[in-house]
């Protein structure tokens, strides 16, 4: 049986349609993807930022405009009346090796480049890294294959250290179109780059969306990895893996 992390909650919040006004809602949840990620970063902190020095102890994902999922060490608190909050649920999955789970993951997938002995390399977006050696005039024709292959290879590496397997990973890497054909258990649903406000200067993030079926091989490691999140840019809505029985 899985060893459960202490005091972790799964919850959902929906931005209210009556309060704030529709004009304010447009500011909070803009239509532009990049602006919405930056706005969402600030908006979700209204549910968890109970003190000026509070460090982030939650993962979040925007499922659709104005609808957010959280995995957190504390239940969210709506101090400003922006949200309708569903009752929180303890994050307490009961898993065994061999269980198959349907999953969805939005991730900022990176690989370290340029490091050396004792020096950590600079994180590079896996898709841009895969396209780096391709002449600019030919990138459009190989872009989707690079998205699928680099994304699935990255996810496979995550599984190796996080207690899960991707069934038929090699077959997935050979697909030449976005997503996968019927019957394939793992799909790259999309890739986009977003410009977000981060510190003194904006940052550009590559974001991959995955869906599919995985197999649990080490339940304790897998549950702990979900609680930590996958990849980088967790402050900007990446890293939360949503799972259910396949």
Order of alpha helices (4+ residues) and beta strands (2+ residues): beta-alpha-alpha-beta-beta-beta-beta-beta-beta-beta-alpha-alpha-beta-alpha-beta-beta-alpha-beta
